[in-house]
Amino acid sequence: MPEIMRRYRKGNTFLYKSILLEKPSKYTAKRFVARTWHNPSTETAQVRAEKDRMKRESLFTHDNAWIGKESRPGMMDLREEILLRDGPMCARCKDTFHPYEVQVDHIIRRAKFKNPTDADRLENLQVLCTHCHRAKTKIDRKVLSRVR
């Protein structure tokens, strides 16, 4: 081993062909720090009651609520507002549908607005049936592809 070490030693490092090898003494080992972990079975009833009380007392606002069905938080409230304003009647074909069969659409595309919240104003929303909504989206995409 000493003969091999002498053969490849170049100054303070080792060199093999074009690869520079570092000495192991250059690197220091990280010190192991044992972390404590939470064991719920050893938790006292008083501590659990305190945690539950803190969870219940945290403030909940409906502004940040998201029920998981709409694509953007708060959109379901706007949908209900538009349906109350216009009723479940399509703005294009003027047919009346069940409220769950219609969709709320932006008259001017969201991408055209610098601020996305401006696109969600009530004046820019309309009720469309599924068929008309697909047709309008297709036309909007064709116009967008021509612009690019």
C-alpha positions as CSV (number, residue, x, y, z in Angstrom):
1,M,0.0,0.0,0.0
2,P,2.7,2.6,0.8
3,E,4.3,1.9,-2.6
4,I,1.0,2.6,-4.4
5,M,0.5,5.7,-2.3
6,R,3.9,7.0,-3.3
7,R,3.3,6.2,-6.9
8,Y,0.1,8.3,-7.3
9,R,0.9,11.1,-4.8
10,K,1.3,14.5,-6.3
11,G,1.8,17.2,-3.7
12,N,-0.9,17.1,-1.1
13,T,-3.4,15.0,-3.3
14,F,-3.4,11.9,-5.4
15,L,-3.5,11.9,-9.2
16,Y,-4.5,8.9,-11.4
17,K,-4.3,9.7,-15.1
18,S,-6.4,12.9,-15.3
19,I,-8.6,12.3,-12.3
20,L,-7.7,14.2,-9.1
21,L,-8.3,12.2,-6.0
22,E,-9.0,13.9,-2.7
23,K,-7.7,12.7,0.6
24,P,-10.4,11.4,3.0
25,S,-9.0,13.7,5.7
26,K,-10.3,16.7,3.7
27,Y,-13.9,15.8,4.5
28,T,-15.3,15.9,8.0
29,A,-18.1,13.7,9.1
30,K,-21.4,15.2,10.2
31,R,-22.2,14.7,13.8
32,F,-25.3,12.5,14.4
33,V,-28.0,14.4,16.2
34,A,-30.8,12.2,17.6
35,R,-34.2,13.9,17.1
36,T,-37.1,13.4,19.4
37,W,-40.3,12.2,17.8
38,H,-43.9,12.5,18.8
39,N,-45.5,9.5,20.4
40,P,-49.3,10.0,20.7
41,S,-49.8,7.1,23.1
42,T,-47.7,8.8,25.8
43,E,-49.5,12.1,25.4
44,T,-51.7,13.0,28.4
45,A,-55.4,13.7,28.1
46,Q,-54.8,17.3,29.2
47,V,-52.3,18.0,26.3
48,R,-54.7,16.4,23.8
49,A,-57.6,18.5,25.1
50,E,-55.5,21.6,24.8
51,K,-54.5,20.8,21.2
52,D,-58.2,20.1,20.2
53,R,-59.3,23.4,21.8
54,M,-56.6,25.3,19.8
55,K,-57.8,23.7,16.6
56,R,-61.4,24.6,17.3
57,E,-60.5,28.2,18.2
58,S,-58.6,28.8,15.0
59,L,-60.5,31.2,12.8
60,F,-62.1,29.9,9.6
61,T,-63.1,32.2,6.8
62,H,-65.2,31.2,3.8
63,D,-63.1,33.4,1.5
64,N,-60.3,30.7,1.5
65,A,-62.7,27.7,1.5
66,W,-62.3,25.4,-1.4
67,I,-64.7,22.4,-1.6
68,G,-62.6,20.7,-4.2
69,K,-65.0,20.8,-7.2
70,E,-64.3,24.2,-8.7
71,S,-61.1,24.9,-10.6
72,R,-60.5,28.1,-8.8
73,P,-61.3,28.9,-5.1
74,G,-64.4,31.1,-4.9
75,M,-65.7,30.3,-8.3
76,M,-68.7,28.3,-7.0
77,D,-70.0,31.5,-5.3
78,L,-69.7,33.4,-8.5
79,R,-71.5,30.6,-10.3
80,E,-74.4,30.8,-7.9
81,E,-74.6,34.5,-8.2
82,I,-74.7,34.4,-12.0
83,L,-77.4,31.7,-12.0
84,L,-79.5,33.9,-9.7
85,R,-79.0,36.8,-12.0
86,D,-79.6,35.1,-15.4
87,G,-81.4,31.9,-14.4
88,P,-80.4,28.6,-16.0
89,M,-80.9,29.9,-19.5
90,C,-78.1,29.8,-22.1
91,A,-77.0,33.2,-23.3
92,R,-76.5,32.0,-26.9
93,C,-79.2,29.5,-27.8
94,K,-81.7,30.9,-25.2
95,D,-82.8,27.4,-24.1
96,T,-83.6,26.7,-20.5
97,F,-81.8,23.9,-18.7
98,H,-81.4,22.4,-15.2
99,P,-79.0,24.5,-13.1
100,Y,-76.5,21.6,-13.1
101,E,-76.5,21.4,-16.9
102,V,-75.2,24.9,-17.5
103,Q,-71.7,26.4,-17.2
104,V,-70.6,29.8,-16.3
105,D,-68.3,31.2,-19.0
106,H,-66.1,34.4,-19.3
107,I,-67.3,36.6,-22.1
108,I,-63.8,38.0,-22.5
109,R,-61.1,35.3,-22.0
110,R,-59.2,35.3,-18.7
111,A,-55.9,35.4,-20.5
112,K,-56.7,38.9,-21.9
113,F,-56.8,40.4,-18.4
114,K,-53.6,41.6,-16.7
115,N,-55.2,41.0,-13.3
116,P,-57.1,37.7,-13.2
117,T,-59.6,39.0,-10.6
118,D,-60.8,41.5,-13.1
119,A,-61.9,38.7,-15.3
120,D,-64.1,37.3,-12.6
121,R,-66.4,40.3,-12.4
122,L,-70.1,39.7,-12.8
123,E,-70.3,41.8,-16.0
124,N,-67.8,39.4,-17.7
125,L,-69.6,36.2,-16.8
126,Q,-72.5,34.5,-18.6
127,V,-74.4,31.3,-18.5
128,L,-73.9,28.8,-21.4
129,C,-75.1,25.3,-22.0
130,T,-72.4,22.7,-22.5
131,H,-72.8,22.6,-26.3
132,C,-72.5,26.4,-26.7
133,H,-69.6,26.6,-24.2
134,R,-67.6,24.0,-26.2
135,A,-68.3,25.9,-29.5
136,K,-67.3,29.3,-27.9
137,T,-64.1,27.8,-26.5
138,K,-63.2,26.2,-29.9
139,I,-63.7,29.6,-31.6
140,D,-61.6,31.4,-28.9
141,R,-58.8,28.9,-29.4
142,K,-58.8,29.3,-33.1
143,V,-58.6,33.1,-32.7
144,L,-55.8,32.7,-30.2
145,S,-53.8,30.4,-32.5
146,R,-54.1,32.9,-35.4
147,V,-52.8,35.7,-33.2
148,R,-49.7,33.7,-32.2
